[in-house]
Amino acid sequence: MAAWSYLVVGLFLPLFPLSMVFNLLFARVSQPLARAVLLLAWPLTGLGLLHKLGADVPDPVLNWALATSALYAVRLLVLRELGTWTGFLATSLWALLWIPAHEGFELADIALDALGFSAPLVLLVLITVLLNRRLGGAYAGISGGLAASLPRLSVGLIICLLAAVATPPFPGFFSLLSVLMLASPVNMVGLLVVWLLWSWAAARLIQGFVVGARAADSSLQDISRPVSWGLAMAFTALLVTGVLLTGDLL
């Protein structure tokens, strides 16, 4: 495959600095539904292009992808706006899809990994909207103590962040585990460091949003019970999917 073809695919399966295209687009698109469509369709488009072009992924491209994932994982540590954080995490996650592509896995299997990575991010878009409506923005550290003010929304945020950073037994965990099983020892260490950075970044967000004294604005309204049940059903679906994926790895 010609070098330019890898650059085209690198727009969708992120390779820095081509990855900036998605993040700029994600930042400009404020409509939640459009953001959700972007999160689901962007990596699948890249996989489709890679499959159509039909060529092996060389080691330099694989190393480039791992470096891209690590770069965005480090950037997550300093981000505080949940929407931007979601876009950067998506970039870090999708860059790892080059690994199963490098190993010649079937397109359908890699597409399931992509959806496993993206589904919790779609829920994070919804959580961001709910926070924006109540706080005027989704910035960690500005309006802390949400565990006392908005307990149901806080629980939804925590579970969503855990799912997004591939915590077991959510689908992303098993997708990442399958990627780890394919990696060389050196790359495996790098992947584990990236995974640790994701978890650290998520913990910092949780601390900024949830931990602390009760928010000064006592008029904040928590999410309704129907919305809570909807989120609970979505999380349950993710958990069930994750449990079903264990059968493919055992």
N, C-alpha and C positions, 0 to 999 in steps of 0.2 A: 504494500500500500504506500502511495506517495506521501511525502512528509506533510503536504498541505492537507491531506485527508485526516491525519491525526490532529491537526490544528482545528479542523471543523468539528470533529468529534469532541475535542477538548473544550469547546464552548459548552457542551451539555454534560459531559463527564469531566468535571472541572480540572483544568490544568492552569496553574498560575502563569501569566497574568490574564489568560483568557477567562478565568473564573470571575473576573471583575464584571464581565458583561451581565451574568445572572444577578449578581448582588446589586448592581446599579438598577437593573430592571425591577428587581424585587423591592428595592427602596422606593422607586417611583410609582409602583402600582400599590395604591392604598386600599382598593376594594378587596374585602376579605375573600370573596369567592374567586376572584381572579388570582389572588395569591395562592389559594388552595389548588387551583388548576395548574399553576406554574410548578408548585412543589411536586405534584403527581406526574405531570407530563414531561417536565424538563429532562430527568434522567432516562425516562423511557425513550424519548426522542434520540438521545445519545446512543443508547443501546441499539435502537433500530438502525441508526446510521452505521454503527460499527459492524453490525451483522450484515448489512447490505454491502458494505465495502469489502467484507470478508477477508481479513488478513490477520496474521499473528500480531500480538502486542509485544514489541521489543522491550528488552530490559531497561533501556534509558527512559522510555515512556512510563514504565512501571515505577521507576525511581522518582520520576518527575511527579507522578500522581501521589506517591507517599509523602513527598516533600510538601506538596500542596495541602494535603490533609493535615499534616503537622503544623503548617503555617497558620491555617485557619483555626486549629485547635488552640494554639497559643493566643491568637487574637480574641478568642472567646473569653479569656480570663479578664480582659479589661472592658468588655462591653457591658452596658447596663440597660440598654433599651431592648426590650424583649423581641420586638419585630426584627431589628437588625441582627440580634443574637440568633434568631431562628434561621435567617438566611445564611449566616456564616456557618452554623452547624450543618445545614443542608449541604453546603459546599464541601465541608470536611468529610461528611459521610459519603457523598456520591463519588468523591475522588477514589475511594477504596473499591469501587466497582470495577476498576481496571484490573484488579487482582484475579477475580474469577474469569474475567475476559481473557487475561493472559494465560490462564490454565485451560482455556478451551471449553468452558462450561456452556451448556445449552442456554440460548437466549431466554427461554421461559423461566429457567431457574434464577438467572441473574435479575430478571424483571421482578420476580417475587422478592428478592433481596432489596431491590430499589423501593418497592412498595412498603416493605417492612421498615425501611429507614424513613420513608416520607410520611406514612400515616400519622405517627405522633406529632410530626411537625405541622400537619394540617390542624390538629387539635390545638396546638400552640397558637396558631393564627386566631382561632376562636377565643382562646383564653386572653390573648392580647386585646381583642375587641372588647371583651367583658371588662378588662382592667381600664381600658381607655375611657369607656363610658362612665365608670365610677370615679376614676382618679384624674381624668384629663390627660393621661399619659401612662405608659407602661415602663417606667424607669425604676429599677431596683435602687433602694437606698433613699429615695425621696419620700415615699409614703410607706414606711415600714410598719411592722406590727399588724399585718393583715390577718394573721391567725386569730386575733381577738376581734377584729372589726368585720372581716368577711371570711368566716371559717369554712364555709362550703366552697367558695371560690379558691381559697388557699389550698384546700385539699386537692382540688382539681388541678391547680397549678403544679403542686408538688408531684402528683402522680404523672402528669404530662411530661414534666422535665425528666423524671426517672425513666419513662418510656423512651423519650427522645435520645437519651445518652446510652441506650442499649443496656439497661439494667434487667437482669433476669426476673421473671420469665417472659418479658415482652419480646416480640418478634425480632427486633433489632439485635438483641443479644445473640440469638441463634444464627442470624445472618452474619454478624461479626465473628462468631465462633467458627463458622464455616470458612470465612476469609482467613482467619488465623491458621486454620489447619492447612491452608494452601501455601502460606507464606514461608519463605526461607527463615532460618533462625535469626539472622540479622534483622530482616523485615518484621519478624514476629515481635522482637523487642521494641522496634519502632511503633508498631501498632498498639502494643500494650501501653506505651507512653502516651500515645494519642488518646487512647481510651481513658487513661487516668486524667488527662487534661480536660476531657469532656466532663467527667464526673466532678472534677474540682470546680470547673466553671459553673456547672449546674448548682453545686452547693453554695457558691458565692451568690448566685441569683436568689436561691431560696432564702439565704440569710438576709439579703437586701429587701426582699418583698415581705417575708413572713415573720421573721424573728424581730423582737423588740417590743417596745411599749405600744399600747393601743393607739391607733391613728387619732390625731386631734379632731378630725371631722367625725362627729358622732352620728351624722345623718346618712352615712354610707349604707346603701342597701345591698345585702348579699344577693347572690343569684337565687332564682326561684327554685322550688322543689322540682318542677318539670324539667328545668334546665339541668339541675343536679342529677336527676335520673337519666337524662339523655347522655350526660358525660359518663355516668356510671356504666351505662350500657356500652358506650364506645370503648371504655377501658376494659370492660369484661370481654368484648369481642377481640381486643388486642391480646389479652391474656390467654384466651382460648386458642387463638391462632399460634401464639408462642408455644403453648403446651403441645399442640399438634405438630409443630415443627421439630419437637424433640425426637419424634419417630424417625425423621430423616437423618438424624445424627447419631443415633444409638445403634 
